[in-house]
Amino acid sequence: MNEPAAGTGALRVSVDLDRCCGAGSCVRSAPDVFDQDDDTGVVVLLDPAPAPEHAASVREALHLCSVGAITLDQS
């Protein structure tokens, strides 16, 4: 999967808009980081560098994304 080991570094989130199917699992898991386009349903990344307190919800969103559109990088 597209997930690094948990650590103390900065979390960077990216999404592959071409893979997104608009299921909305990411929005339900991490609404401070993800939203959905009202017209297409495709994910909108609100915060590509979320604060550490959002790490758990972003990881949950990654696991729930059925098409693997979310990528995490932690340095």
C-alpha positions as CSV (number, residue, x, y, z in Angstrom):
1,M,0.0,0.0,0.0
2,N,1.0,3.7,-0.3
3,E,1.8,4.2,3.4
4,P,5.1,4.9,5.2
5,A,5.9,3.7,8.7
6,A,4.5,5.9,11.4
7,G,7.0,8.4,12.6
8,T,7.5,11.9,13.8
9,G,8.2,13.6,10.5
10,A,6.0,15.9,8.5
11,L,3.0,14.1,6.8
12,R,2.5,14.8,3.1
13,V,-0.7,13.7,1.4
14,S,-1.3,13.4,-2.3
15,V,-4.2,12.1,-4.3
16,D,-4.5,10.6,-7.8
17,L,-7.5,12.3,-9.2
18,D,-7.7,9.9,-12.2
19,R,-8.0,7.0,-9.8
20,C,-10.6,8.5,-7.5
21,C,-14.0,6.9,-7.8
22,G,-15.8,9.4,-5.6
23,A,-16.8,7.0,-2.9
24,G,-16.2,9.6,-0.2
25,S,-14.6,7.4,2.4
26,C,-11.7,9.8,2.8
27,V,-14.1,12.7,3.4
28,R,-15.9,10.8,6.2
29,S,-12.6,9.7,7.7
30,A,-10.7,13.0,7.5
31,P,-13.0,15.9,6.7
32,D,-10.3,18.5,7.6
33,V,-8.0,17.1,4.9
34,F,-10.4,15.9,2.2
35,D,-13.5,17.1,0.5
36,Q,-15.5,16.2,-2.6
37,D,-16.2,18.2,-5.7
38,D,-19.9,19.0,-5.7
39,D,-20.2,18.3,-9.5
40,T,-18.0,15.3,-10.0
41,G,-17.7,13.7,-6.6
42,V,-13.9,13.5,-7.0
43,V,-11.8,14.1,-4.0
44,V,-10.5,17.6,-3.3
45,L,-7.3,17.7,-1.2
46,L,-7.8,20.5,1.4
47,D,-4.5,20.1,3.2
48,P,-1.5,18.4,1.6
49,A,0.5,18.8,4.8
50,P,-1.9,18.1,7.6
51,A,-1.0,18.7,11.3
52,P,0.1,15.7,13.3
53,E,-3.2,15.4,15.0
54,H,-4.8,14.4,11.7
55,A,-2.3,11.6,11.0
56,A,-4.6,8.8,12.3
57,S,-7.6,9.9,10.3
58,V,-5.6,10.3,7.1
59,R,-4.2,6.8,7.6
60,E,-7.7,5.5,8.0
61,A,-8.7,7.3,4.8
62,L,-5.8,5.7,3.0
63,H,-6.9,2.2,4.2
64,L,-10.5,2.8,3.3
65,C,-9.8,4.1,-0.2
66,S,-10.9,1.2,-2.4
67,V,-9.0,2.4,-5.5
68,G,-5.7,3.4,-3.8
69,A,-5.9,7.1,-4.8
70,I,-4.3,8.4,-1.6
71,T,-0.6,8.4,-1.1
72,L,1.2,9.3,2.1
73,D,4.8,10.4,2.5
74,Q,6.3,11.0,5.9
75,S,9.8,12.3,6.2
